Amino acid sequence: MNPPEPPSNSFRYFVLVVLCAAVLLGFYFVRLNAEVDREREAANQRLALCRQVESVGRSVLPNSLETQEACKQLNERISKSVTPR
Protein backbone atom coordinates (compact mmCIF):
# COMPACT_ATOMS: atom_id res chain seq x y z
CA MET A 1 0.00 0.00 0.00
CA ASN A 2 1.34 3.37 -1.01
CA PRO A 3 1.06 6.24 1.47
CA PRO A 4 -0.99 9.18 0.18
CA GLU A 5 1.04 11.88 -1.50
CA PRO A 6 1.42 15.12 0.43
CA PRO A 7 -0.73 17.96 -0.91
CA SER A 8 0.95 20.07 -3.51
CA ASN A 9 2.03 23.56 -2.53
CA SER A 10 1.76 24.83 -6.10
CA PHE A 11 -1.85 25.99 -5.62
CA ARG A 12 -0.83 27.89 -2.48
CA TYR A 13 2.01 29.57 -4.34
CA PHE A 14 -0.32 30.44 -7.19
CA VAL A 15 -2.81 32.05 -4.80
CA LEU A 16 0.01 33.92 -3.07
CA VAL A 17 1.33 35.26 -6.38
CA VAL A 18 -2.15 36.36 -7.46
CA LEU A 19 -2.73 38.15 -4.15
CA CYS A 20 0.65 39.88 -4.32
CA ALA A 21 -0.03 40.97 -7.89
CA ALA A 22 -3.44 42.33 -6.86
CA VAL A 23 -1.91 44.30 -3.98
CA LEU A 24 0.84 45.72 -6.18
CA LEU A 25 -1.65 46.71 -8.88
CA GLY A 26 -3.82 48.32 -6.22
CA PHE A 27 -0.93 50.44 -4.96
CA TYR A 28 -0.01 51.34 -8.53
CA PHE A 29 -3.53 52.53 -9.38
CA VAL A 30 -3.81 54.50 -6.15
CA ARG A 31 -0.56 56.32 -6.95
CA LEU A 32 -1.61 56.86 -10.56
CA ASN A 33 -4.97 58.27 -9.49
CA ALA A 34 -3.28 60.61 -6.99
CA GLU A 35 -0.90 61.84 -9.69
CA VAL A 36 -3.75 62.50 -12.13
CA ASP A 37 -5.63 64.39 -9.41
CA ARG A 38 -2.58 66.56 -8.72
CA GLU A 39 -2.14 67.28 -12.42
CA ARG A 40 -5.83 68.15 -12.78
CA GLU A 41 -5.65 70.51 -9.80
CA ALA A 42 -2.52 72.17 -11.18
CA ALA A 43 -4.18 72.57 -14.59
CA ASN A 44 -7.21 74.20 -12.96
CA GLN A 45 -4.94 76.60 -11.09
CA ARG A 46 -3.08 77.46 -14.31
CA LEU A 47 -6.38 78.07 -16.06
CA ALA A 48 -7.57 80.37 -13.27
CA LEU A 49 -4.29 82.29 -13.43
CA CYS A 50 -4.53 82.47 -17.20
CA ARG A 51 -8.04 83.88 -16.99
CA GLN A 52 -6.84 86.51 -14.50
CA VAL A 53 -3.98 87.47 -16.80
CA GLU A 54 -6.38 87.56 -19.73
CA SER A 55 -8.75 89.91 -17.92
CA VAL A 56 -5.88 92.21 -16.93
CA GLY A 57 -4.53 92.02 -20.47
CA ARG A 58 -7.89 93.01 -21.90
CA SER A 59 -8.02 96.09 -19.74
CA VAL A 60 -4.48 97.11 -20.75
CA LEU A 61 -4.47 95.96 -24.38
CA PRO A 62 -8.01 95.31 -25.60
CA ASN A 63 -6.92 93.74 -28.91
CA SER A 64 -4.27 91.35 -27.54
CA LEU A 65 -4.73 87.87 -29.00
CA GLU A 66 -1.74 86.23 -27.31
CA THR A 67 -3.31 85.73 -23.89
CA GLN A 68 -6.68 84.83 -25.36
CA GLU A 69 -5.15 82.15 -27.57
CA ALA A 70 -3.05 80.73 -24.75
CA CYS A 71 -6.07 80.49 -22.47
CA LYS A 72 -8.15 78.88 -25.21
CA GLN A 73 -5.50 76.22 -25.77
CA LEU A 74 -5.17 75.58 -22.05
CA ASN A 75 -8.94 75.38 -21.62
CA GLU A 76 -9.22 72.90 -24.52
CA ARG A 77 -6.50 70.69 -23.05
CA ILE A 78 -8.19 70.69 -19.66
CA SER A 79 -11.63 69.96 -21.08
CA LYS A 80 -10.22 67.02 -23.07
CA SER A 81 -8.40 65.56 -20.07
CA VAL A 82 -11.24 65.87 -17.57
CA THR A 83 -13.49 62.86 -17.46
CA PRO A 84 -16.98 62.96 -16.00
CA ARG A 85 -17.26 61.49 -12.53
mmCIF file as gemmi writes it, N, C-alpha and C atoms, coordinates in Angstrom:
data_model
loop_
_atom_site.group_PDB
_atom_site.id
_atom_site.type_symbol
_atom_site.label_atom_id
_atom_site.label_alt_id
_atom_site.label_comp_id
_atom_site.label_asym_id
_atom_site.label_entity_id
_atom_site.label_seq_id
_atom_site.pdbx_PDB_ins_code
_atom_site.Cartn_x
_atom_site.Cartn_y
_atom_site.Cartn_z
_atom_site.occupancy
_atom_site.B_iso_or_equiv
_atom_site.pdbx_formal_charge
_atom_site.auth_seq_id
_atom_site.auth_asym_id
_atom_site.pdbx_PDB_model_num
ATOM 1 N N . MET Axp A 1 ? 0.814 -1.16 0 1 0 ? 1 A 1
ATOM 2 C CA . MET Axp A 1 ? 0 0 0 1 0 ? 1 A 1
ATOM 3 C C . MET Axp A 1 ? 0.873 1.245 0 1 0 ? 1 A 1
ATOM 4 N N . ASN Axp A 2 ? 0.568 2.136 -0.903 1 0 ? 2 A 1
ATOM 5 C CA . ASN Axp A 2 ? 1.343 3.371 -1.008 1 0 ? 2 A 1
ATOM 6 C C . ASN Axp A 2 ? 0.732 4.43 -0.092 1 0 ? 2 A 1
ATOM 7 N N . PRO Axp A 3 ? 1.596 5.165 0.637 1 0 ? 3 A 1
ATOM 8 C CA . PRO Axp A 3 ? 1.063 6.242 1.471 1 0 ? 3 A 1
ATOM 9 C C . PRO Axp A 3 ? 0.545 7.373 0.574 1 0 ? 3 A 1
ATOM 10 N N . PRO Axp A 4 ? -0.472 8.094 1.018 1 0 ? 4 A 1
ATOM 11 C CA . PRO Axp A 4 ? -0.986 9.183 0.185 1 0 ? 4 A 1
ATOM 12 C C . PRO Axp A 4 ? 0.072 10.266 -0.009 1 0 ? 4 A 1
ATOM 13 N N . GLU Axp A 5 ? 0.058 10.829 -1.194 1 0 ? 5 A 1
ATOM 14 C CA . GLU Axp A 5 ? 1.037 11.877 -1.502 1 0 ? 5 A 1
ATOM 15 C C . GLU Axp A 5 ? 0.682 13.147 -0.729 1 0 ? 5 A 1
ATOM 16 N N . PRO Axp A 6 ? 1.708 13.87 -0.28 1 0 ? 6 A 1
ATOM 17 C CA . PRO Axp A 6 ? 1.424 15.124 0.427 1 0 ? 6 A 1
ATOM 18 C C . PRO Axp A 6 ? 0.786 16.129 -0.537 1 0 ? 6 A 1
ATOM 19 N N . PRO Axp A 7 ? -0.087 16.987 -0.019 1 0 ? 7 A 1
ATOM 20 C CA . PRO Axp A 7 ? -0.729 17.962 -0.905 1 0 ? 7 A 1
ATOM 21 C C . PRO Axp A 7 ? 0.303 18.879 -1.546 1 0 ? 7 A 1
ATOM 22 N N . SER Axp A 8 ? 0.037 19.225 -2.759 1 0 ? 8 A 1
ATOM 23 C CA . SER Axp A 8 ? 0.953 20.073 -3.508 1 0 ? 8 A 1
ATOM 24 C C . SER Axp A 8 ? 0.852 21.523 -3.026 1 0 ? 8 A 1
ATOM 25 N N . ASN Axp A 9 ? 1.985 22.159 -2.942 1 0 ? 9 A 1
ATOM 26 C CA . ASN Axp A 9 ? 2.028 23.561 -2.534 1 0 ? 9 A 1
ATOM 27 C C . ASN Axp A 9 ? 1.892 24.51 -3.721 1 0 ? 9 A 1
ATOM 28 N N . SER Axp A 10 ? 1.796 23.97 -4.927 1 0 ? 10 A 1
ATOM 29 C CA . SER Axp A 10 ? 1.759 24.834 -6.104 1 0 ? 10 A 1
ATOM 30 C C . SER Axp A 10 ? 0.503 25.713 -6.111 1 0 ? 10 A 1
ATOM 31 N N . PHE Axp A 11 ? -0.623 25.172 -5.655 1 0 ? 11 A 1
ATOM 32 C CA . PHE Axp A 11 ? -1.845 25.987 -5.617 1 0 ? 11 A 1
ATOM 33 C C . PHE Axp A 11 ? -1.688 27.125 -4.612 1 0 ? 11 A 1
ATOM 34 N N . ARG Axp A 12 ? -1.062 26.846 -3.488 1 0 ? 12 A 1
ATOM 35 C CA . ARG Axp A 12 ? -0.833 27.891 -2.477 1 0 ? 12 A 1
ATOM 36 C C . ARG Axp A 12 ? 0.075 28.987 -3.039 1 0 ? 12 A 1
ATOM 37 N N . TYR Axp A 13 ? 1.111 28.582 -3.74 1 0 ? 13 A 1
ATOM 38 C CA . TYR Axp A 13 ? 2.014 29.571 -4.338 1 0 ? 13 A 1
ATOM 39 C C . TYR Axp A 13 ? 1.291 30.389 -5.399 1 0 ? 13 A 1
ATOM 40 N N . PHE Axp A 14 ? 0.451 29.731 -6.176 1 0 ? 14 A 1
ATOM 41 C CA . PHE Axp A 14 ? -0.32 30.437 -7.194 1 0 ? 14 A 1
ATOM 42 C C . PHE Axp A 14 ? -1.224 31.491 -6.55 1 0 ? 14 A 1
ATOM 43 N N . VAL Axp A 15 ? -1.928 31.119 -5.494 1 0 ? 15 A 1
ATOM 44 C CA . VAL Axp A 15 ? -2.808 32.054 -4.799 1 0 ? 15 A 1
ATOM 45 C C . VAL Axp A 15 ? -1.994 33.196 -4.21 1 0 ? 15 A 1
ATOM 46 N N . LEU Axp A 16 ? -0.847 32.892 -3.643 1 0 ? 16 A 1
ATOM 47 C CA . LEU Axp A 16 ? 0.012 33.918 -3.065 1 0 ? 16 A 1
ATOM 48 C C . LEU Axp A 16 ? 0.495 34.898 -4.133 1 0 ? 16 A 1
ATOM 49 N N . VAL Axp A 17 ? 0.876 34.402 -5.283 1 0 ? 17 A 1
ATOM 50 C CA . VAL Axp A 17 ? 1.332 35.262 -6.379 1 0 ? 17 A 1
ATOM 51 C C . VAL Axp A 17 ? 0.189 36.141 -6.872 1 0 ? 17 A 1
ATOM 52 N N . VAL Axp A 18 ? -1.002 35.583 -7.004 1 0 ? 18 A 1
ATOM 53 C CA . VAL Axp A 18 ? -2.155 36.361 -7.464 1 0 ? 18 A 1
ATOM 54 C C . VAL Axp A 18 ? -2.481 37.461 -6.456 1 0 ? 18 A 1
ATOM 55 N N . LEU Axp A 19 ? -2.451 37.135 -5.167 1 0 ? 19 A 1
ATOM 56 C CA . LEU Axp A 19 ? -2.727 38.147 -4.148 1 0 ? 19 A 1
ATOM 57 C C . LEU Axp A 19 ? -1.668 39.242 -4.147 1 0 ? 19 A 1
ATOM 58 N N . CYS Axp A 20 ? -0.42 38.874 -4.275 1 0 ? 20 A 1
ATOM 59 C CA . CYS Axp A 20 ? 0.649 39.878 -4.321 1 0 ? 20 A 1
ATOM 60 C C . CYS Axp A 20 ? 0.492 40.776 -5.548 1 0 ? 20 A 1
ATOM 61 N N . ALA Axp A 21 ? 0.167 40.182 -6.68 1 0 ? 21 A 1
ATOM 62 C CA . ALA Axp A 21 ? -0.028 40.975 -7.893 1 0 ? 21 A 1
ATOM 63 C C . ALA Axp A 21 ? -1.207 41.93 -7.721 1 0 ? 21 A 1
ATOM 64 N N . ALA Axp A 22 ? -2.273 41.467 -7.078 1 0 ? 22 A 1
ATOM 65 C CA . ALA Axp A 22 ? -3.438 42.329 -6.858 1 0 ? 22 A 1
ATOM 66 C C . ALA Axp A 22 ? -3.082 43.492 -5.943 1 0 ? 22 A 1
ATOM 67 N N . VAL Axp A 23 ? -2.316 43.233 -4.901 1 0 ? 23 A 1
ATOM 68 C CA . VAL Axp A 23 ? -1.914 44.299 -3.978 1 0 ? 23 A 1
ATOM 69 C C . VAL Axp A 23 ? -1.013 45.302 -4.688 1 0 ? 23 A 1
ATOM 70 N N . LEU Axp A 24 ? -0.056 44.816 -5.452 1 0 ? 24 A 1
ATOM 71 C CA . LEU Axp A 24 ? 0.842 45.715 -6.176 1 0 ? 24 A 1
ATOM 72 C C . LEU Axp A 24 ? 0.085 46.556 -7.203 1 0 ? 24 A 1
ATOM 73 N N . LEU Axp A 25 ? -0.842 45.943 -7.926 1 0 ? 25 A 1
ATOM 74 C CA . LEU Axp A 25 ? -1.646 46.71 -8.88 1 0 ? 25 A 1
ATOM 75 C C . LEU Axp A 25 ? -2.521 47.732 -8.164 1 0 ? 25 A 1
ATOM 76 N N . GLY Axp A 26 ? -3.027 47.375 -7.001 1 0 ? 26 A 1
ATOM 77 C CA . GLY Axp A 26 ? -3.824 48.317 -6.219 1 0 ? 26 A 1
ATOM 78 C C . GLY Axp A 26 ? -3.01 49.536 -5.832 1 0 ? 26 A 1
ATOM 79 N N . PHE Axp A 27 ? -1.803 49.313 -5.317 1 0 ? 27 A 1
ATOM 80 C CA . PHE Axp A 27 ? -0.928 50.438 -4.964 1 0 ? 27 A 1
ATOM 81 C C . PHE Axp A 27 ? -0.597 51.282 -6.191 1 0 ? 27 A 1
ATOM 82 N N . TYR Axp A 28 ? -0.337 50.619 -7.305 1 0 ? 28 A 1
ATOM 83 C CA . TYR Axp A 28 ? -0.006 51.343 -8.531 1 0 ? 28 A 1
ATOM 84 C C . TYR Axp A 28 ? -1.157 52.249 -8.952 1 0 ? 28 A 1
ATOM 85 N N . PHE Axp A 29 ? -2.378 51.718 -8.955 1 0 ? 29 A 1
ATOM 86 C CA . PHE Axp A 29 ? -3.528 52.527 -9.379 1 0 ? 29 A 1
ATOM 87 C C . PHE Axp A 29 ? -3.844 53.645 -8.401 1 0 ? 29 A 1
ATOM 88 N N . VAL Axp A 30 ? -3.609 53.426 -7.126 1 0 ? 30 A 1
ATOM 89 C CA . VAL Axp A 30 ? -3.815 54.503 -6.15 1 0 ? 30 A 1
ATOM 90 C C . VAL Axp A 30 ? -2.829 55.634 -6.417 1 0 ? 30 A 1
ATOM 91 N N . ARG Axp A 31 ? -1.569 55.291 -6.654 1 0 ? 31 A 1
ATOM 92 C CA . ARG Axp A 31 ? -0.556 56.318 -6.952 1 0 ? 31 A 1
ATOM 93 C C . ARG Axp A 31 ? -0.873 57.027 -8.262 1 0 ? 31 A 1
ATOM 94 N N . LEU Axp A 32 ? -1.283 56.268 -9.269 1 0 ? 32 A 1
ATOM 95 C CA . LEU Axp A 32 ? -1.613 56.859 -10.564 1 0 ? 32 A 1
ATOM 96 C C . LEU Axp A 32 ? -2.796 57.814 -10.431 1 0 ? 32 A 1
ATOM 97 N N . ASN Axp A 33 ? -3.801 57.422 -9.692 1 0 ? 33 A 1
ATOM 98 C CA . ASN Axp A 33 ? -4.969 58.273 -9.486 1 0 ? 33 A 1
ATOM 99 C C . ASN Axp A 33 ? -4.582 59.545 -8.74 1 0 ? 33 A 1
ATOM 100 N N . ALA Axp A 34 ? -3.729 59.427 -7.738 1 0 ? 34 A 1
ATOM 101 C CA . ALA Axp A 34 ? -3.284 60.615 -6.993 1 0 ? 34 A 1
ATOM 102 C C . ALA Axp A 34 ? -2.5 61.555 -7.902 1 0 ? 34 A 1
ATOM 103 N N . GLU Axp A 35 ? -1.675 60.999 -8.766 1 0 ? 35 A 1
ATOM 104 C CA . GLU Axp A 35 ? -0.9 61.836 -9.69 1 0 ? 35 A 1
ATOM 105 C C . GLU Axp A 35 ? -1.812 62.564 -10.677 1 0 ? 35 A 1
ATOM 106 N N . VAL Axp A 36 ? -2.804 61.875 -11.199 1 0 ? 36 A 1
ATOM 107 C CA . VAL Axp A 36 ? -3.747 62.503 -12.128 1 0 ? 36 A 1
ATOM 108 C C . VAL Axp A 36 ? -4.532 63.6 -11.419 1 0 ? 36 A 1
ATOM 109 N N . ASP Axp A 37 ? -4.921 63.352 -10.175 1 0 ? 37 A 1
ATOM 110 C CA . ASP Axp A 37 ? -5.635 64.387 -9.408 1 0 ? 37 A 1
ATOM 111 C C . ASP Axp A 37 ? -4.772 65.622 -9.193 1 0 ? 37 A 1
ATOM 112 N N . ARG Axp A 38 ? -3.483 65.412 -8.894 1 0 ? 38 A 1
ATOM 113 C CA . ARG Axp A 38 ? -2.577 66.555 -8.72 1 0 ? 38 A 1
ATOM 114 C C . ARG Axp A 38 ? -2.422 67.328 -10.021 1 0 ? 38 A 1
ATOM 115 N N . GLU Axp A 39 ? -2.282 66.605 -11.127 1 0 ? 39 A 1
ATOM 116 C CA . GLU Axp A 39 ? -2.143 67.277 -12.421 1 0 ? 39 A 1
ATOM 117 C C . GLU Axp A 39 ? -3.414 68.047 -12.774 1 0 ? 39 A 1
ATOM 118 N N . ARG Axp A 40 ? -4.565 67.468 -12.493 1 0 ? 40 A 1
ATOM 119 C CA . ARG Axp A 40 ? -5.83 68.147 -12.782 1 0 ? 40 A 1
ATOM 120 C C . ARG Axp A 40 ? -5.961 69.408 -11.94 1 0 ? 40 A 1
ATOM 121 N N . GLU Axp A 41 ? -5.585 69.333 -10.67 1 0 ? 41 A 1
ATOM 122 C CA . GLU Axp A 41 ? -5.652 70.509 -9.796 1 0 ? 41 A 1
ATOM 123 C C . GLU Axp A 41 ? -4.684 71.591 -10.277 1 0 ? 41 A 1
ATOM 124 N N . ALA Axp A 42 ? -3.488 71.193 -10.679 1 0 ? 42 A 1
ATOM 125 C CA . ALA Axp A 42 ? -2.516 72.168 -11.185 1 0 ? 42 A 1
ATOM 126 C C . ALA Axp A 42 ? -3.022 72.809 -12.477 1 0 ? 42 A 1
ATOM 127 N N . ALA Axp A 43 ? -3.642 72.017 -13.335 1 0 ? 43 A 1
ATOM 128 C CA . ALA Axp A 43 ? -4.181 72.569 -14.585 1 0 ? 43 A 1
ATOM 129 C C . ALA Axp A 43 ? -5.299 73.559 -14.29 1 0 ? 43 A 1
ATOM 130 N N . ASN Axp A 44 ? -6.141 73.258 -13.318 1 0 ? 44 A 1
ATOM 131 C CA . ASN Axp A 44 ? -7.209 74.195 -12.961 1 0 ? 44 A 1
ATOM 132 C C . ASN Axp A 44 ? -6.643 75.496 -12.405 1 0 ? 44 A 1
ATOM 133 N N . GLN Axp A 45 ? -5.575 75.393 -11.623 1 0 ? 45 A 1
ATOM 134 C CA . GLN Axp A 45 ? -4.936 76.6 -11.091 1 0 ? 45 A 1
ATOM 135 C C . GLN Axp A 45 ? -4.313 77.417 -12.212 1 0 ? 45 A 1
ATOM 136 N N . ARG Axp A 46 ? -3.663 76.746 -13.163 1 0 ? 46 A 1
ATOM 137 C CA . ARG Axp A 46 ? -3.076 77.462 -14.306 1 0 ? 46 A 1
ATOM 138 C C . ARG Axp A 46 ? -4.156 78.145 -15.132 1 0 ? 46 A 1
ATOM 139 N N . LEU Axp A 47 ? -5.289 77.47 -15.3 1 0 ? 47 A 1
ATOM 140 C CA . LEU Axp A 47 ? -6.375 78.067 -16.06 1 0 ? 47 A 1
ATOM 141 C C . LEU Axp A 47 ? -6.933 79.292 -15.342 1 0 ? 47 A 1
ATOM 142 N N . ALA Axp A 48 ? -7.081 79.214 -14.028 1 0 ? 48 A 1
ATOM 143 C CA . ALA Axp A 48 ? -7.575 80.371 -13.27 1 0 ? 48 A 1
ATOM 144 C C . ALA Axp A 48 ? -6.595 81.534 -13.387 1 0 ? 48 A 1
ATOM 145 N N . LEU Axp A 49 ? -5.301 81.239 -13.285 1 0 ? 49 A 1
ATOM 146 C CA . LEU Axp A 49 ? -4.289 82.287 -13.431 1 0 ? 49 A 1
ATOM 147 C C . LEU Axp A 49 ? -4.317 82.867 -14.843 1 0 ? 49 A 1
ATOM 148 N N . CYS Axp A 50 ? -4.475 82.013 -15.82 1 0 ? 50 A 1
ATOM 149 C CA . CYS Axp A 50 ? -4.53 82.471 -17.203 1 0 ? 50 A 1
ATOM 150 C C . CYS Axp A 50 ? -5.727 83.391 -17.416 1 0 ? 50 A 1
ATOM 151 N N . ARG Axp A 51 ? -6.85 83.029 -16.844 1 0 ? 51 A 1
ATOM 152 C CA . ARG Axp A 51 ? -8.039 83.882 -16.987 1 0 ? 51 A 1
ATOM 153 C C . ARG Axp A 51 ? -7.836 85.228 -16.31 1 0 ? 51 A 1
ATOM 154 N N . GLN Axp A 52 ? -7.138 85.239 -15.166 1 0 ? 52 A 1
ATOM 155 C CA . GLN Axp A 52 ? -6.844 86.511 -14.504 1 0 ? 52 A 1
ATOM 156 C C . GLN Axp A 52 ? -5.928 87.367 -15.366 1 0 ? 52 A 1
ATOM 157 N N . VAL Axp A 53 ? -4.904 86.749 -15.933 1 0 ? 53 A 1
ATOM 158 C CA . VAL Axp A 53 ? -3.978 87.471 -16.801 1 0 ? 53 A 1
ATOM 159 C C . VAL Axp A 53 ? -4.718 87.977 -18.038 1 0 ? 53 A 1
ATOM 160 N N . GLU Axp A 54 ? -5.611 87.147 -18.557 1 0 ? 54 A 1
ATOM 161 C CA . GLU Axp A 54 ? -6.382 87.559 -19.73 1 0 ? 54 A 1
ATOM 162 C C . GLU Axp A 54 ? -7.262 88.767 -19.415 1 0 ? 54 A 1
ATOM 163 N N . SER Axp A 55 ? -7.892 88.773 -18.253 1 0 ? 55 A 1
ATOM 164 C CA . SER Axp A 55 ? -8.755 89.912 -17.915 1 0 ? 55 A 1
ATOM 165 C C . SER Axp A 55 ? -7.935 91.18 -17.704 1 0 ? 55 A 1
ATOM 166 N N . VAL Axp A 56 ? -6.755 91.05 -17.096 1 0 ? 56 A 1
ATOM 167 C CA . VAL Axp A 56 ? -5.883 92.215 -16.933 1 0 ? 56 A 1
ATOM 168 C C . VAL Axp A 56 ? -5.369 92.661 -18.3 1 0 ? 56 A 1
ATOM 169 N N . GLY Axp A 57 ? -5.024 91.695 -19.138 1 0 ? 57 A 1
ATOM 170 C CA . GLY Axp A 57 ? -4.533 92.023 -20.475 1 0 ? 57 A 1
ATOM 171 C C . GLY Axp A 57 ? -5.574 92.726 -21.304 1 0 ? 57 A 1
ATOM 172 N N . ARG Axp A 58 ? -6.822 92.339 -21.162 1 0 ? 58 A 1
ATOM 173 C CA . ARG Axp A 58 ? -7.892 93.009 -21.903 1 0 ? 58 A 1
ATOM 174 C C . ARG Axp A 58 ? -8.043 94.457 -21.482 1 0 ? 58 A 1
ATOM 175 N N . SER Axp A 59 ? -7.862 94.708 -20.193 1 0 ? 59 A 1
ATOM 176 C CA . SER Axp A 59 ? -8.017 96.094 -19.743 1 0 ? 59 A 1
ATOM 177 C C . SER Axp A 59 ? -6.844 96.959 -20.207 1 0 ? 59 A 1
ATOM 178 N N . VAL Axp A 60 ? -5.659 96.353 -20.321 1 0 ? 60 A 1
ATOM 179 C CA . VAL Axp A 60 ? -4.484 97.114 -20.751 1 0 ? 60 A 1
ATOM 180 C C . VAL Axp A 60 ? -4.414 97.192 -22.278 1 0 ? 60 A 1
ATOM 181 N N . LEU Axp A 61 ? -4.518 96.032 -22.919 1 0 ? 61 A 1
ATOM 182 C CA . LEU Axp A 61 ? -4.465 95.96 -24.385 1 0 ? 61 A 1
ATOM 183 C C . LEU Axp A 61 ? -5.715 95.241 -24.874 1 0 ? 61 A 1
ATOM 184 N N . PRO Axp A 62 ? -6.737 95.945 -25.244 1 0 ? 62 A 1
ATOM 185 C CA . PRO Axp A 62 ? -8.013 95.311 -25.603 1 0 ? 62 A 1
ATOM 186 C C . PRO Axp A 62 ? -7.936 94.367 -26.806 1 0 ? 62 A 1
ATOM 187 N N . ASN Axp A 63 ? -6.989 94.557 -27.696 1 0 ? 63 A 1
ATOM 188 C CA . ASN Axp A 63 ? -6.923 93.736 -28.91 1 0 ? 63 A 1
ATOM 189 C C . ASN Axp A 63 ? -5.836 92.669 -28.85 1 0 ? 63 A 1
ATOM 190 N N . SER Axp A 64 ? -5.343 92.336 -27.674 1 0 ? 64 A 1
ATOM 191 C CA . SER Axp A 64 ? -4.272 91.348 -27.543 1 0 ? 64 A 1
ATOM 192 C C . SER Axp A 64 ? -4.831 89.941 -27.735 1 0 ? 64 A 1
ATOM 193 N N . LEU Axp A 65 ? -4.278 89.222 -28.707 1 0 ? 65 A 1
ATOM 194 C CA . LEU Axp A 65 ? -4.734 87.868 -28.996 1 0 ? 65 A 1
ATOM 195 C C . LEU Axp A 65 ? -3.858 86.818 -28.331 1 0 ? 65 A 1
ATOM 196 N N . GLU Axp A 66 ? -2.667 87.201 -27.892 1 0 ? 66 A 1
ATOM 197 C CA . GLU Axp A 66 ? -1.744 86.23 -27.307 1 0 ? 66 A 1
ATOM 198 C C . GLU Axp A 66 ? -2.331 85.549 -26.078 1 0 ? 66 A 1
ATOM 199 N N . THR Axp A 67 ? -2.784 86.331 -25.121 1 0 ? 67 A 1
ATOM 200 C CA . THR Axp A 67 ? -3.308 85.729 -23.89 1 0 ? 67 A 1
ATOM 201 C C . THR Axp A 67 ? -4.609 84.992 -24.156 1 0 ? 67 A 1
ATOM 202 N N . GLN Axp A 68 ? -5.428 85.505 -25.055 1 0 ? 68 A 1
ATOM 203 C CA . GLN Axp A 68 ? -6.681 84.828 -25.365 1 0 ? 68 A 1
ATOM 204 C C . GLN Axp A 68 ? -6.414 83.464 -25.985 1 0 ? 68 A 1
ATOM 205 N N . GLU Axp A 69 ? -5.473 83.413 -26.897 1 0 ? 69 A 1
ATOM 206 C CA . GLU Axp A 69 ? -5.153 82.154 -27.573 1 0 ? 69 A 1
ATOM 207 C C . GLU Axp A 69 ? -4.544 81.157 -26.591 1 0 ? 69 A 1
ATOM 208 N N . ALA Axp A 70 ? -3.663 81.621 -25.725 1 0 ? 70 A 1
ATOM 209 C CA . ALA Axp A 70 ? -3.048 80.728 -24.747 1 0 ? 70 A 1
ATOM 210 C C . ALA Axp A 70 ? -4.095 80.147 -23.811 1 0 ? 70 A 1
ATOM 211 N N . CYS Axp A 71 ? -5.022 80.973 -23.366 1 0 ? 71 A 1
ATOM 212 C CA . CYS Axp A 71 ? -6.071 80.493 -22.467 1 0 ? 71 A 1
ATOM 213 C C . CYS Axp A 71 ? -7.01 79.532 -23.182 1 0 ? 71 A 1
ATOM 214 N N . LYS Axp A 72 ? -7.29 79.785 -24.453 1 0 ? 72 A 1
ATOM 215 C CA . LYS Axp A 72 ? -8.155 78.882 -25.21 1 0 ? 72 A 1
ATOM 216 C C . LYS Axp A 72 ? -7.506 77.509 -25.329 1 0 ? 72 A 1
ATOM 217 N N . GLN Axp A 73 ? -6.211 77.493 -25.648 1 0 ? 73 A 1
ATOM 218 C CA . GLN Axp A 73 ? -5.503 76.222 -25.773 1 0 ? 73 A 1
ATOM 219 C C . GLN Axp A 73 ? -5.474 75.482 -24.441 1 0 ? 73 A 1
ATOM 220 N N . LEU Axp A 74 ? -5.212 76.203 -23.367 1 0 ? 74 A 1
ATOM 221 C CA . LEU Axp A 74 ? -5.173 75.581 -22.047 1 0 ? 74 A 1
ATOM 222 C C . LEU Axp A 74 ? -6.545 75.051 -21.66 1 0 ? 74 A 1
ATOM 223 N N . ASN Axp A 75 ? -7.577 75.807 -21.942 1 0 ? 75 A 1
ATOM 224 C CA . ASN Axp A 75 ? -8.937 75.384 -21.624 1 0 ? 75 A 1
ATOM 225 C C . ASN Axp A 75 ? -9.324 74.14 -22.423 1 0 ? 75 A 1
ATOM 226 N N . GLU Axp A 76 ? -8.934 74.074 -23.691 1 0 ? 76 A 1
ATOM 227 C CA . GLU Axp A 76 ? -9.225 72.902 -24.52 1 0 ? 76 A 1
ATOM 228 C C . GLU Axp A 76 ? -8.501 71.672 -23.995 1 0 ? 76 A 1
ATOM 229 N N . ARG Axp A 77 ? -7.249 71.828 -23.593 1 0 ? 77 A 1
ATOM 230 C CA . ARG Axp A 77 ? -6.496 70.693 -23.046 1 0 ? 77 A 1
ATOM 231 C C . ARG Axp A 77 ? -7.133 70.182 -21.771 1 0 ? 77 A 1
ATOM 232 N N . ILE Axp A 78 ? -7.576 71.104 -20.929 1 0 ? 78 A 1
ATOM 233 C CA . ILE Axp A 78 ? -8.189 70.693 -19.665 1 0 ? 78 A 1
ATOM 234 C C . ILE Axp A 78 ? -9.521 70.011 -19.924 1 0 ? 78 A 1
ATOM 235 N N . SER Axp A 79 ? -10.317 70.557 -20.822 1 0 ? 79 A 1
ATOM 236 C CA . SER Axp A 79 ? -11.629 69.957 -21.081 1 0 ? 79 A 1
ATOM 237 C C . SER Axp A 79 ? -11.496 68.579 -21.721 1 0 ? 79 A 1
ATOM 238 N N . LYS Axp A 80 ? -10.445 68.339 -22.484 1 0 ? 80 A 1
ATOM 239 C CA . LYS Axp A 80 ? -10.22 67.017 -23.072 1 0 ? 80 A 1
ATOM 240 C C . LYS Axp A 80 ? -9.749 66.019 -22.031 1 0 ? 80 A 1
ATOM 241 N N . SER Axp A 81 ? -8.965 66.479 -21.052 1 0 ? 81 A 1
ATOM 242 C CA . SER Axp A 81 ? -8.396 65.555 -20.071 1 0 ? 81 A 1
ATOM 243 C C . SER Axp A 81 ? -9.338 65.237 -18.93 1 0 ? 81 A 1
ATOM 244 N N . VAL Axp A 82 ? -10.319 66.09 -18.685 1 0 ? 82 A 1
ATOM 245 C CA . VAL Axp A 82 ? -11.241 65.868 -17.573 1 0 ? 82 A 1
ATOM 246 C C . VAL Axp A 82 ? -12.301 64.869 -18.003 1 0 ? 82 A 1
ATOM 247 N N . THR Axp A 83 ? -12.472 63.85 -17.183 1 0 ? 83 A 1
ATOM 248 C CA . THR Axp A 83 ? -13.492 62.86 -17.46 1 0 ? 83 A 1
ATOM 249 C C . THR Axp A 83 ? -14.643 63.047 -16.493 1 0 ? 83 A 1
ATOM 250 N N . PRO Axp A 84 ? -15.857 62.796 -16.92 1 0 ? 84 A 1
ATOM 251 C CA . PRO Axp A 84 ? -16.981 62.96 -15.997 1 0 ? 84 A 1
ATOM 252 C C . PRO Axp A 84 ? -16.914 61.949 -14.876 1 0 ? 84 A 1
ATOM 253 N N . ARG Axp A 85 ? -17.315 62.383 -13.701 1 0 ? 85 A 1
ATOM 254 C CA . ARG Axp A 85 ? -17.257 61.486 -12.532 1 0 ? 85 A 1
ATOM 255 C C . ARG Axp A 85 ? -18.59 60.852 -12.296 1 0 ? 85 A 1
